Amino acid sequence: MTKKEFAKRLNIDVKTLNSWEEQRPEVMRLVRIGLATEKHVKDVETYIEEIKNLQDIKI
Protein backbone atom coordinates (compact mmCIF):
# COMPACT_ATOMS: atom_id res chain seq x y z
CA MET A 1 0.00 0.00 0.00
CA THR A 2 1.40 3.40 -0.96
CA LYS A 3 1.55 6.27 1.49
CA LYS A 4 -1.22 7.99 -0.47
CA GLU A 5 -3.43 4.89 -0.22
CA PHE A 6 -2.57 4.47 3.45
CA ALA A 7 -3.44 8.09 4.21
CA LYS A 8 -6.71 7.76 2.29
CA ARG A 9 -7.54 4.58 4.25
CA LEU A 10 -7.05 6.54 7.48
CA ASN A 11 -8.93 9.55 6.07
CA ILE A 12 -5.96 11.86 6.63
CA ASP A 13 -3.60 13.90 4.47
CA VAL A 14 -0.25 12.40 3.44
CA LYS A 15 1.50 15.24 5.32
CA THR A 16 -0.34 14.20 8.48
CA LEU A 17 0.69 10.59 7.89
CA ASN A 18 4.32 11.61 7.49
CA SER A 19 4.12 13.64 10.68
CA TRP A 20 2.57 10.75 12.61
CA GLU A 21 5.23 8.35 11.30
CA GLU A 22 7.97 10.70 12.46
CA GLN A 23 6.49 11.84 15.77
CA ARG A 24 4.41 8.84 16.83
CA PRO A 25 5.95 5.66 15.41
CA GLU A 26 4.39 3.51 18.15
CA VAL A 27 0.90 4.70 17.19
CA MET A 28 1.57 4.03 13.52
CA ARG A 29 2.81 0.54 14.38
CA LEU A 30 -0.48 -0.15 16.17
CA VAL A 31 -2.48 1.23 13.25
CA ARG A 32 -0.61 -1.05 10.85
CA ILE A 33 -1.20 -4.04 13.13
CA GLY A 34 -4.89 -3.16 13.30
CA LEU A 35 -5.22 -2.92 9.52
CA ALA A 36 -3.35 -6.20 9.04
CA THR A 37 -5.61 -7.87 11.59
CA GLU A 38 -8.69 -6.50 9.85
CA LYS A 39 -7.49 -7.93 6.53
CA HIS A 40 -6.72 -11.27 8.13
CA VAL A 41 -10.22 -11.47 9.65
CA LYS A 42 -11.78 -10.68 6.25
CA ASP A 43 -9.64 -13.37 4.61
CA VAL A 44 -10.71 -15.93 7.22
CA GLU A 45 -14.38 -14.98 6.75
CA THR A 46 -14.00 -15.48 2.99
CA TYR A 47 -12.34 -18.85 3.56
CA ILE A 48 -15.16 -19.94 5.88
CA GLU A 49 -17.75 -18.93 3.27
CA GLU A 50 -15.90 -20.97 0.64
CA ILE A 51 -15.94 -24.01 2.93
CA LYS A 52 -19.68 -23.55 3.56
CA ASN A 53 -20.27 -23.36 -0.19
CA LEU A 54 -18.32 -26.58 -0.72
CA GLN A 55 -20.50 -28.31 1.85
CA ASP A 56 -23.55 -27.35 -0.22
CA ILE A 57 -22.24 -29.09 -3.32
CA LYS A 58 -23.92 -32.46 -3.90
CA ILE A 59 -21.64 -35.20 -5.18
C-alpha positions as CSV (number, residue, x, y, z in Angstrom):
1,M,0.0,0.0,0.0
2,T,1.4,3.4,-1.0
3,K,1.6,6.3,1.5
4,K,-1.2,8.0,-0.5
5,E,-3.4,4.9,-0.2
6,F,-2.6,4.5,3.4
7,A,-3.4,8.1,4.2
8,K,-6.7,7.8,2.3
9,R,-7.5,4.6,4.3
10,L,-7.1,6.5,7.5
11,N,-8.9,9.6,6.1
12,I,-6.0,11.9,6.6
13,D,-3.6,13.9,4.5
14,V,-0.2,12.4,3.4
15,K,1.5,15.2,5.3
16,T,-0.3,14.2,8.5
17,L,0.7,10.6,7.9
18,N,4.3,11.6,7.5
19,S,4.1,13.6,10.7
20,W,2.6,10.8,12.6
21,E,5.2,8.4,11.3
22,E,8.0,10.7,12.5
23,Q,6.5,11.8,15.8
24,R,4.4,8.8,16.8
25,P,5.9,5.7,15.4
26,E,4.4,3.5,18.2
27,V,0.9,4.7,17.2
28,M,1.6,4.0,13.5
29,R,2.8,0.5,14.4
30,L,-0.5,-0.1,16.2
31,V,-2.5,1.2,13.2
32,R,-0.6,-1.0,10.8
33,I,-1.2,-4.0,13.1
34,G,-4.9,-3.2,13.3
35,L,-5.2,-2.9,9.5
36,A,-3.3,-6.2,9.0
37,T,-5.6,-7.9,11.6
38,E,-8.7,-6.5,9.9
39,K,-7.5,-7.9,6.5
40,H,-6.7,-11.3,8.1
41,V,-10.2,-11.5,9.6
42,K,-11.8,-10.7,6.3
43,D,-9.6,-13.4,4.6
44,V,-10.7,-15.9,7.2
45,E,-14.4,-15.0,6.8
46,T,-14.0,-15.5,3.0
47,Y,-12.3,-18.9,3.6
48,I,-15.2,-19.9,5.9
49,E,-17.8,-18.9,3.3
50,E,-15.9,-21.0,0.6
51,I,-15.9,-24.0,2.9
52,K,-19.7,-23.6,3.6
53,N,-20.3,-23.4,-0.2
54,L,-18.3,-26.6,-0.7
55,Q,-20.5,-28.3,1.9
56,D,-23.6,-27.4,-0.2
57,I,-22.2,-29.1,-3.3
58,K,-23.9,-32.5,-3.9
59,I,-21.6,-35.2,-5.2
